[in-house]
């Protein structure tokens, strides 16, 4: 294995060694200064994007002990006397070249997986199926991007004898980079669909770009039933053969419809399992999997073909397929007992995914105390002593205060954890032993990460720690929020800051959970409606500047105590708050000036500006952080002339104030809709509100956004009623024919609009829309599910989400998405997750 240090790395990267003060080796690649774990053995590679230049964090990571840097901008070397700097043209290219060089050191089977859907499931199932035979390195979670792939491949170590990596692209030209890094010997193309279509001319171009991953592969596995994919694979195979001088690449295809290497001849679904019969080399064979959905069937067949290629016996394949388990695709953050927060990551346990989960845990600032419940780490390839020393070091660097170790392996090495002065630890031989001794009073006001290998059944622990609530759940996808914010950031002018609107319980989505995500992303400002919302965020560990839009005089004490920044919208409020600041003995306190440019709600009018300027010049109590206004109709094309007029008046009024002040002041007027529709109004900062949650009136922008919130409930009871029988209060709804009625656990007290009763509103059950039957009650409502077969108590019902957009619900209810989002009751359980 190569040794990586400044000297050797500069040579194969062909970079300039600007400064060498030593030759320490590095083992870890650091791209995000917030995720630094092992400073002494890390190399920092600051990436540069349209939105952010990570070279600005060099000083921060140097102060934390990092001494190796690969940069594309020459730093002031005098500031870093003990650091090594390698100068390259492009840090992203250098990252790829470094890891491609690392990959070349290994002569082991490498499975590369691409396609539109199923990549992560196939990868994780292959791991489950093959972990007894190989020491496997694989992509953590869904690390399949231009950044995720190199971080995955960098994990390859001498002890590994099989690697499984997934690769995803969103535009042409990306896969050629990933191919050099992964260099798969075994290729799997899962399927082709609509995901990321916007980056390609057509479906053929997308397929051909993905096939680039298999340029050097020994075998390519795919399903012939995707006709365009099949045509492209045949063309690709011929081209690769001509290019290489022969047709050495093997093709292994499977099909339900036509002749193929593996011909699926029958699929028989039972209640909870599926038997799949096939012919391979004129021999009949079969597998049974504990799933019945089409996606799982397709994914299992891909895994089946891989195992056949690797020479696994049919008996082994059958046995292991029966044991396939669900794959949790996300980290879930839930409300726990005794005011705890619980992070559920209880389906696997390895060092890579543990690091990711600990990073997510560290983001959570709502509790000072952080606890980890951790099972044995299986199949690491390291000695137990070495493995758990590394785990202990990781927990120590992440500031974990409590550890519960479950399993004989971690128990044997408990000494390394007990030696840590700031870590309280306890150990159990099994999950059963922990459950028998579980005392809920031992967990209070803390954030608990539950991280375990699947065989330990940590879902049983989750049930004990999770706060009990009724079965109506609002799921919040924190990853989608990040994606949406990034979509808006991508269209901001250089230097324009972003303010995240988290008022009204973050539009019903939560408070500190959303704010914590935005703080981690590096958003510049947060905004709340009232001071108590800001206080809650401060108590939860949010340190970003927070603007308060409705500062009531009774809340001035709290504003000053918690370092919140009030909106000043009138001369009267100006004078009241000035007096409060004077009494508190403060000066230069940050404030924000609200101007009325046509909304006529709150704000200084044009006639007030001379007096406002005079007051500002006569005092030293305030420091104006920003001047802003509110657009009345930025989403409406018919009101563009009015919006333009507002912008012109804002420019004039704010210009007068800024001219009078002797320091720079931010200006902002653009809301979510205006960011894309009126880029000339972005000024120094924009306020992102409902767009963050996946809703924008601009169709072009809406296409780029991901769904954030999913509201779902369950069926409490199913009844058959004869024709003409009334349903619900007032007996206003009657079925014209015999009907099946399902009562679901949601009502107007949960936030479901009462005017959606009597067929006006609909929900989704088993993929079908079903109408509301009768009047909506406080805690329940009824659905006419006559058209849906096999409806049972406990079935999940979608109220709104990706398959039934919130905008549609708002249209049915003659309202706007804001009203429905902010109306979701606090008794509805929120579950936050990160893909």
HELIX and SHEET records of a PDB file:
HELIX    1   1 UNK A    6  UNK A   13  1                                   8    
HELIX    2   2 UNK A   33  UNK A   35  5                                   3    
HELIX    3   3 UNK A   39  UNK A   41  5                                   3    
HELIX    4   4 UNK A   54  UNK A   57  5                                   4    
HELIX    5   5 UNK A   58  UNK A   63  1                                   6    
HELIX    6   6 UNK A   77  UNK A   79  5                                   3    
HELIX    7   7 UNK A   91  UNK A  103  1                                  13    
HELIX    8   8 UNK A  119  UNK A  130  1                                  12    
HELIX    9   9 UNK A  148  UNK A  153  1                                   6    
HELIX   10  10 UNK A  175  UNK A  182  1                                   8    
HELIX   11  11 UNK A  197  UNK A  199  5                                   3    
HELIX   12  12 UNK A  203  UNK A  211  1                                   9    
HELIX   13  13 UNK A  212  UNK A  214  5                                   3    
HELIX   14  14 UNK A  227  UNK A  244  1                                  18    
HELIX   15  15 UNK A  294  UNK A  309  1                                  16    
HELIX   16  16 UNK A  314  UNK A  322  1                                   9    
HELIX   17  17 UNK A  337  UNK A  339  5                                   3    
HELIX   18  18 UNK A  351  UNK A  363  1                                  13    
HELIX   19  19 UNK A  384  UNK A  397  1                                  14    
HELIX   20  20 UNK A  408  UNK A  412  1                                   5    
HELIX   21  21 UNK A  414  UNK A  418  1                                   5    
HELIX   22  22 UNK A  431  UNK A  437  1                                   7    
HELIX   23  23 UNK A  440  UNK A  442  5                                   3    
HELIX   24  24 UNK A  454  UNK A  456  5                                   3    
HELIX   25  25 UNK A  459  UNK A  465  1                                   7    
HELIX   26  26 UNK A  478  UNK A  489  1                                  12    
HELIX   27  27 UNK A  503  UNK A  507  1                                   5    
HELIX   28  28 UNK A  512  UNK A  521  1                                  10    
HELIX   29  29 UNK A  531  UNK A  539  1                                   9    
HELIX   30  30 UNK A  553  UNK A  555  5                                   3    
HELIX   31  31 UNK A  556  UNK A  561  1                                   6    
HELIX   32  32 UNK A  571  UNK A  583  1                                  13    
HELIX   33  33 UNK A  606  UNK A  608  5                                   3    
HELIX   34  34 UNK A  609  UNK A  618  1                                  10    
HELIX   35  35 UNK A  637  UNK A  639  5                                   3    
HELIX   36  36 UNK A  640  UNK A  660  1                                  21    
HELIX   37  37 UNK A  672  UNK A  677  1                                   6    
HELIX   38  38 UNK A  679  UNK A  681  5                                   3    
HELIX   39  39 UNK A  690  UNK A  693  5                                   4    
HELIX   40  40 UNK A  699  UNK A  704  1                                   6    
HELIX   41  41 UNK A  729  UNK A  731  5                                   3    
HELIX   42  42 UNK A  748  UNK A  750  5                                   3    
HELIX   43  43 UNK A  754  UNK A  756  5                                   3    
HELIX   44  44 UNK A  806  UNK A  812  1                                   7    
HELIX   45  45 UNK A  817  UNK A  823  1                                   7    
SHEET    1   A 5 UNK A  16  UNK A  19  0                                        
SHEET    2   A 5 UNK A  84  UNK A  87 -1                                        
SHEET    3   A 5 UNK A  68  UNK A  71  1                                        
SHEET    4   A 5 UNK A  42  UNK A  45  1                                        
SHEET    5   A 5 UNK A  28  UNK A  30  1                                        
SHEET    1   B 9 UNK A 136  UNK A 138  0                                        
SHEET    2   B 9 UNK A 162  UNK A 166  1                                        
SHEET    3   B 9 UNK A 109  UNK A 114  1                                        
SHEET    4   B 9 UNK A 186  UNK A 189  1                                        
SHEET    5   B 9 UNK A 219  UNK A 223  1                                        
SHEET    6   B 9 UNK A 250  UNK A 255  1                                        
SHEET    7   B 9 UNK A 262  UNK A 269  1                                        
SHEET    8   B 9 UNK A 274  UNK A 280 -1                                        
SHEET    9   B 9 UNK A 283  UNK A 289 -1                                        
SHEET    1   C14 UNK A 424  UNK A 428  0                                        
SHEET    2   C14 UNK A 402  UNK A 406  1                                        
SHEET    3   C14 UNK A 369  UNK A 375  1                                        
SHEET    4   C14 UNK A 446  UNK A 451  1                                        
SHEET    5   C14 UNK A 341  UNK A 345  1                                        
SHEET    6   C14 UNK A 331  UNK A 335 -1                                        
SHEET    7   C14 UNK A 829  UNK A 834 -1                                        
SHEET    8   C14 UNK A 473  UNK A 477  1                                        
SHEET    9   C14 UNK A 709  UNK A 721 -1                                        
SHEET   10   C14 UNK A 739  UNK A 744 -1                                        
SHEET   11   C14 UNK A 781  UNK A 784 -1                                        
SHEET   12   C14 UNK A 768  UNK A 773 -1                                        
SHEET   13   C14 UNK A 762  UNK A 765 -1                                        
SHEET   14   C14 UNK A 796  UNK A 800 -1                                        
SHEET    1   D 8 UNK A 666  UNK A 668  0                                        
SHEET    2   D 8 UNK A 622  UNK A 629  1                                        
SHEET    3   D 8 UNK A 589  UNK A 595  1                                        
SHEET    4   D 8 UNK A 565  UNK A 568  1                                        
SHEET    5   D 8 UNK A 545  UNK A 548  1                                        
SHEET    6   D 8 UNK A 525  UNK A 528  1                                        
SHEET    7   D 8 UNK A 497  UNK A 501  1                                        
SHEET    8   D 8 UNK A 685  UNK A 688  1                                        
SHEET    1   E 2 UNK A 726  UNK A 727  0                                        
SHEET    2   E 2 UNK A 733  UNK A 734 -1                                        
END                                                                             
